[in-house]
Amino acid sequence: MTFYTRSDDEVQKFLAIDCNTRVSISETQTALDSDFFIQGWEFEIIGNNDESGLIVKETLYLFQQEQHTYIPA
């Protein structure tokens, strides 16, 4: 998943993310609504925002949480 930050505050939040953190992602166009685990991440500073700091392209490498159906015995 790739996204861009718009402020230094958003960059700091991204840098606080750690591997194996569970995140929930919901997206309406593809009807995605699931939990994932962060397996890795990278970022690239691509410029400066005139008002709020750096513009950073951030990429999270995700692994989808397995979904199990439990049937009572």
Backbone as ProteinMPNN parsed JSONL, in Angstrom:
{"seq_chain_A": "MTFYTRSDDEVQKFLAIDCNTRVSISETQTALDSDFFIQGWEFEIIGNNDESGLIVKETLYLFQQEQHTYIPA", "coords_chain_A": {"N_chain_A": [[0.852, -1.15, 0.0], [0.683, 2.119, -0.924], [1.156, 5.489, -0.037], [0.989, 9.087, 0.331], [2.415, 11.584, 2.388], [1.247, 14.635, 3.891], [2.107, 16.369, 5.757], [4.499, 17.157, 8.363], [3.694, 16.008, 10.735], [2.222, 13.758, 9.886], [4.321, 12.326, 8.73], [5.826, 11.682, 11.02], [4.017, 9.98, 12.331], [3.977, 7.839, 10.521], [6.652, 6.973, 10.742], [6.583, 5.876, 13.239], [5.419, 3.434, 12.95], [5.647, -0.103, 13.17], [7.07, -3.272, 12.207], [4.976, -6.174, 11.99], [2.787, -4.979, 13.1], [-0.689, -4.794, 13.409], [-3.073, -3.742, 11.076], [-6.13, -2.259, 10.037], [-7.776, -2.116, 6.988], [-9.92, -0.381, 4.914], [-11.643, 0.025, 1.944], [-13.658, 1.503, -0.41], [-14.128, 1.336, -3.231], [-13.147, -1.123, -4.226], [-14.292, -2.751, -2.418], [-12.779, -3.654, -0.293], [-12.15, -4.738, 2.931], [-10.505, -5.487, 5.495], [-8.148, -7.061, 7.785], [-4.637, -6.602, 8.134], [-1.136, -7.458, 8.43], [1.795, -5.617, 8.982], [4.608, -6.183, 7.126], [6.888, -5.013, 6.285], [8.417, -1.856, 5.36], [8.984, 1.146, 3.469], [10.341, 4.355, 2.539], [10.394, 7.416, 0.646], [11.729, 10.554, 0.268], [10.266, 13.08, -1.466], [9.998, 15.772, -1.921], [9.347, 19.188, -0.823], [6.741, 20.53, 1.087], [5.136, 23.563, 0.872], [3.774, 24.614, 3.079], [3.597, 22.76, 5.28], [5.808, 21.028, 5.632], [7.788, 18.148, 4.741], [7.178, 16.237, 1.732], [6.429, 12.966, 1.479], [6.769, 9.807, 0.028], [5.331, 6.905, 0.977], [5.511, 3.447, 1.573], [3.887, 0.531, 2.512], [4.416, -2.852, 3.17], [2.308, -5.487, 3.127], [0.694, -8.269, 4.789], [-1.998, -10.347, 4.538], [-4.264, -11.007, 7.133], [-5.096, -14.244, 8.145], [-8.281, -15.66, 7.661], [-10.479, -17.428, 9.567], [-13.056, -19.822, 9.849], [-14.887, -20.902, 12.459], [-16.432, -23.785, 13.539], [-18.695, -24.838, 15.817], [-18.41, -27.757, 17.874]], "CA_chain_A": [[0.0, 0.0, 0.0], [1.492, 3.327, -1.02], [0.45, 6.743, 0.185], [1.845, 10.266, 0.44], [2.118, 12.434, 3.537], [1.045, 16.053, 3.583], [2.627, 17.198, 6.846], [5.52, 16.518, 9.196], [2.983, 15.196, 11.721], [1.93, 12.473, 9.24], [5.604, 11.614, 8.593], [6.159, 11.142, 12.338], [3.132, 8.833, 12.576], [4.463, 6.742, 9.693], [7.914, 6.477, 11.286], [6.295, 5.143, 14.474], [4.889, 2.119, 12.593], [6.629, -1.173, 13.315], [6.698, -4.542, 11.576], [4.034, -7.037, 12.697], [1.642, -4.211, 13.578], [-1.931, -5.132, 12.696], [-3.823, -2.574, 10.607], [-7.387, -2.53, 9.337], [-7.884, -1.294, 5.795], [-11.231, -0.408, 4.291], [-11.623, 0.803, 0.71], [-15.001, 1.289, -0.946], [-14.208, 1.036, -4.663], [-12.945, -2.564, -4.434], [-14.969, -3.41, -1.305], [-11.787, -4.236, 0.599], [-12.374, -4.446, 4.34], [-9.821, -6.614, 6.108], [-6.988, -6.797, 8.625], [-3.349, -6.972, 7.57], [0.043, -7.257, 9.261], [2.877, -4.937, 8.277], [5.788, -7.04, 7.006], [8.014, -4.141, 5.996], [8.035, -0.551, 4.854], [10.047, 1.995, 2.955], [9.869, 5.691, 2.218], [11.232, 8.228, -0.222], [11.431, 11.98, 0.352], [10.143, 13.516, -2.862], [9.948, 17.224, -2.044], [8.911, 19.978, 0.321], [5.431, 21.164, 1.047], [5.345, 24.968, 1.25], [3.138, 24.976, 4.339], [3.644, 21.873, 6.45], [6.971, 20.157, 5.736], [8.194, 17.256, 3.662], [6.261, 15.334, 1.038], [7.095, 11.673, 1.537], [6.068, 8.651, -0.528], [5.497, 5.83, 1.954], [4.982, 2.168, 1.116], [3.793, -0.546, 3.499], [4.288, -4.2, 2.619], [1.301, -6.076, 4.003], [0.323, -9.669, 4.716], [-3.385, -10.407, 4.997], [-4.563, -11.903, 8.246], [-5.909, -15.388, 7.745], [-9.619, -15.649, 8.214], [-10.916, -18.794, 9.867], [-14.432, -20.017, 10.274], [-14.932, -21.934, 13.495], [-17.721, -24.467, 13.624], [-18.764, -25.495, 17.137], [-18.556, -29.219, 17.84]], "C_chain_A": [[0.905, 1.223, 0.0], [0.626, 4.554, -0.79], [1.475, 7.86, 0.347], [1.433, 11.065, 1.664], [1.961, 13.87, 3.08], [1.614, 16.962, 4.656], [3.701, 16.425, 7.616], [4.886, 15.632, 10.261], [2.666, 13.809, 11.147], [3.204, 11.658, 9.043], [5.975, 10.969, 9.922], [5.292, 9.932, 12.684], [3.587, 7.622, 11.772], [5.737, 6.138, 10.284], [7.726, 5.703, 12.589], [5.753, 3.74, 14.204], [5.992, 1.08, 12.693], [6.134, -2.424, 12.584], [5.853, -5.365, 12.538], [2.895, -6.269, 13.361], [0.423, -4.591, 12.74], [-2.66, -3.838, 12.337], [-5.09, -3.043, 9.918], [-7.48, -1.572, 8.17], [-9.261, -1.505, 5.183], [-11.187, 0.522, 3.083], [-12.917, 0.494, -0.039], [-15.045, 0.865, -2.407], [-14.048, -0.454, -4.953], [-13.607, -3.403, -3.347], [-13.992, -4.159, -0.397], [-12.084, -3.788, 2.018], [-11.786, -5.603, 5.126], [-8.675, -6.138, 6.989], [-5.73, -7.332, 7.958], [-2.268, -6.792, 8.623], [1.118, -6.599, 8.419], [4.11, -5.836, 8.306], [7.049, -6.238, 6.716], [7.515, -2.818, 5.473], [9.256, 0.167, 4.313], [9.46, 3.362, 2.655], [10.888, 6.404, 1.343], [10.796, 9.68, -0.082], [11.411, 12.52, -1.067], [10.041, 15.032, -3.011], [9.55, 17.891, -0.748], [7.544, 20.557, 0.06], [5.627, 22.589, 1.553], [4.822, 25.296, 2.646], [3.5, 24.067, 5.508], [4.8, 20.881, 6.463], [7.228, 19.322, 4.508], [7.023, 16.542, 3.01], [7.006, 14.02, 0.92], [6.194, 10.605, 0.934], [6.367, 7.476, 0.397], [4.825, 4.566, 1.447], [5.024, 1.167, 2.268], [3.655, -1.862, 2.754], [3.452, -5.002, 3.601], [1.101, -7.56, 3.735], [-1.072, -9.774, 5.297], [-3.545, -11.416, 6.115], [-5.44, -13.031, 7.749], [-7.262, -15.314, 8.428], [-10.097, -17.083, 8.359], [-12.398, -18.782, 10.23], [-14.433, -21.179, 11.261], [-16.349, -22.487, 13.593], [-17.743, -25.182, 14.977], [-19.016, -26.995, 16.992], [-19.886, -29.646, 18.381]], "O_chain_A": [[1.797, 1.339, 0.841], [-0.497, 4.642, -1.287], [2.672, 7.608, 0.483], [0.244, 11.209, 1.947], [2.469, 14.27, 2.032], [1.612, 18.183, 4.502], [3.791, 15.201, 7.526], [5.467, 14.62, 10.652], [2.822, 12.802, 11.837], [3.179, 10.434, 9.171], [6.399, 9.813, 9.943], [5.783, 8.965, 13.267], [3.584, 6.501, 12.282], [5.88, 4.916, 10.32], [8.614, 4.955, 12.999], [5.637, 2.937, 15.13], [7.14, 1.351, 12.341], [4.935, -2.604, 12.374], [6.001, -5.261, 13.755], [2.116, -6.855, 14.113], [0.503, -4.694, 11.516], [-2.84, -2.957, 13.178], [-5.113, -4.102, 9.291], [-7.291, -0.366, 8.327], [-9.706, -2.631, 4.966], [-10.747, 1.667, 3.188], [-13.228, -0.674, -0.272], [-15.928, 0.097, -2.789], [-14.73, -0.994, -5.824], [-13.495, -4.629, -3.354], [-14.345, -5.178, 0.196], [-12.249, -2.596, 2.278], [-12.474, -6.587, 5.399], [-8.282, -4.973, 6.948], [-5.751, -8.374, 7.303], [-2.457, -6.062, 9.596], [1.33, -6.981, 7.268], [4.595, -6.205, 9.375], [8.159, -6.742, 6.886], [6.331, -2.666, 5.174], [10.396, -0.155, 4.648], [8.246, 3.518, 2.53], [12.066, 6.051, 1.303], [9.626, 10.002, -0.29], [12.404, 12.434, -1.789], [10.0, 15.529, -4.136], [9.432, 17.245, 0.293], [7.234, 21.011, -1.042], [6.25, 22.777, 2.598], [5.371, 26.166, 3.323], [3.692, 24.554, 6.622], [4.766, 19.947, 7.264], [6.93, 19.726, 3.384], [6.006, 16.275, 3.65], [8.086, 13.961, 0.332], [5.016, 10.504, 1.274], [7.525, 7.099, 0.575], [3.701, 4.609, 0.949], [6.056, 0.981, 2.911], [2.868, -1.971, 1.815], [3.832, -5.179, 4.758], [1.306, -8.046, 2.622], [-1.311, -9.341, 6.424], [-3.029, -12.532, 6.05], [-6.408, -12.808, 7.022], [-7.375, -14.959, 9.601], [-10.115, -17.849, 7.396], [-12.902, -17.84, 10.84], [-14.03, -22.294, 10.93], [-17.323, -21.743, 13.714], [-16.897, -26.035, 15.244], [-19.742, -27.435, 16.1], [-20.179, -30.841, 18.427]]}, "name": "protein", "num_of_chains": 1, "seq": "MTFYTRSDDEVQKFLAIDCNTRVSISETQTALDSDFFIQGWEFEIIGNNDESGLIVKETLYLFQQEQHTYIPA"}
